[in-house]
Amino acid sequence: MTSAIQGLSRWAIPLLLLGITTLGLSKRVPIYESFVEGAKEGWQTALRILPYLVGMLVAIQIFQRTGALDQLIRLLSPITNWLGFPKEALPLVLMRPISGSGSLAILSQILDTFGPDSFVGRLASTVMGSTETSLYVLTVYAGSVGLKRTRHTLVTSLVADVAGALGALYIVLRYFA
């Protein structure tokens, strides 16, 4: 079974490209010209969102290096202690909406320290799958279409991340504690 999945994985992209090309040829679509036009649009989108991405990356670095993350953890500790949310997983919850790679690094550190089968490891893994890099996604999508007013989207996204973290805590407490 494993070799079948590996074979499928190896051939998935080439078969997908072959299928798209075959479908395009059957409908008489100018494939190369369509590809180049799509690449132009992608390049223009990348240029449009670049300032937003640079701003987000700078904000992430400031958040991490100034100690603001540590201060926020200390501020939230009474609430998380009351909920039974371990402080070791809190940096992941706070970093996840901001940075996918930063939160992945924190998850890796948690798993190395506590192990994947520990309560903290399972909670961190579940949080990672239950939340989103909301600020990053909002920055990219809003920046790519030139959206300026994102207040309600931002609040909704952050509420969804809190709900995802609380849902992860409930699931891990319910099924793994």
N, C-alpha and C positions, 0 to 999 in steps of 0.2 A: 504494500500500500504506500509506504514511504517513497519508494522509487517512482511509483506512478505520479504522486504529487510533485516530486522533484522534476520529473519529465514534463509535466503539465506547466509547472512554473517556468521552466527553461524555454518552453515554446509558446507561452501565452502572448508575449509582446509581438514576436514575429508573426504569429498567426493572426493576431488582431490587426496588425499593419497590412498583412496580405488580404484579409477580409475587407478592410476599408478600401484598399486600392482596387480590389475586384469589384466591389459595389460601385465605386466611383466610375470605373471604366464601363461597367454595364449600363450606367445612367448617362454616359458620355460627358462626365464632368472633367474639365481640364485639371487634372490632379496636381501637377507641379505648380501651375499658376495659382491654384487655390491654396496650396501649401505656402507659397511665397506671400500671398496676400494675408493669410493668417499670421505668418511670422512678423509681418510689418505691424499688424494690429497688436500683437504681443509685445513687440519692442516699444511701441508708443505707450501701451499700458504700463510697462515697466518703468519708462521714463517719468510717467505721471505719478506713480506711487513711490518713487525713490526718495523724495524728500520726507514723506511720511514714515518710511521705513528707517531712515537715518535718525529722525526724531525719536522714534520708538526705541531704537538701539541705544541712543544716548540716555534716554530716560531710564532704561533698564540698568545701565551701568551706574548711573547716579543712585538709583534705588538700592543697588547692592553695595556699592563702595562707601556710601556715606553712613551706613549703619541704620538706615531707615527701616530695612527689613527686620533687623534685630529689635528695634524699638517697637515696631508694629506687633511683633510676636509677644513682647513683654506686655503691651497694652491689651492684647486679646487673650492672654493666658487665663485670667479669671473665668472668662466665658467658656473657653475650650476645656478647662479643667472641670468645670461644672457639667459640661456635656459628656465628658469622658473621652475627649479627643486628645490623643497624646501630643505633647508639644514637639516631639521629634518629627511629626508629619506636618506640622503647621507651616514650615517654610515652603513645602511643596504646594500647599493650598494657596499660599500667597503669591508664589512665583508662577503658577500654572496659567493664570489669565494673561500674564505678561509675556512669557517666553517659553516656547516649546523646548528649546535646547537647554535652557536654564533649569526648567523643571525636570527634564530627563536626567540631567547631571545630579540634581538633588535626589531623584528616585534611585539612581544608581548608588549614590552614597548611602542612602537608607538601607537598600538591599545588601550592600556590602557590610554595613555595620550590624544590622539586626537580623538579616537573613530573609529570604522570600517567604518562608512559612511562619514567621513571627506575626504577631498582631499588627505591629507597626508596618512591617513589610507588606502584608496583605492589604492593610488600609491604604498605604501609599499607592500600591498597584491599582487598587479599585478607584481611588481618587483620580489617578492618571487617566483611567478609562472613562470616568464619569464627568469629567470637566473638559473645558476647551481653552485654547489660547485666545480668549475673547478679545482682549485689547489688540493683539496682533492682527487677528482676523478682521476686526472692525477697522483698524488702520488701513489694512490692505484693500478691503472692499470699498470702504468709504472713499479712500484716496483714489482708487481706480476709476470711480464714476464721478468724482468731484463732489461728493456729498459733504455738506458743511455742518448740518444740524444733526448730531447723532446722540443727543442727550438721552432720549427715551431708549434708544437701542443700547446704549452703554449701560444704563441702569438695568434693563432687562437681562442683558448678557451677564452682568455681575451677579444678579439675583439667581440666575440659572446656575452659575458656578457655585454659589453658596449652597443651593439646593443639591447640586451634584455631590459636593463634599459631605453634606449631612446625610444624603442618601447612601453614600459609600460607607459612612460610619454605621448607619443602621444595618446595612447588608452584612458588613464584617462582624458586627456585634451579634447579629441574628444567626448567621450561619457558620462563623468561624471561632467565636469566643467560647 
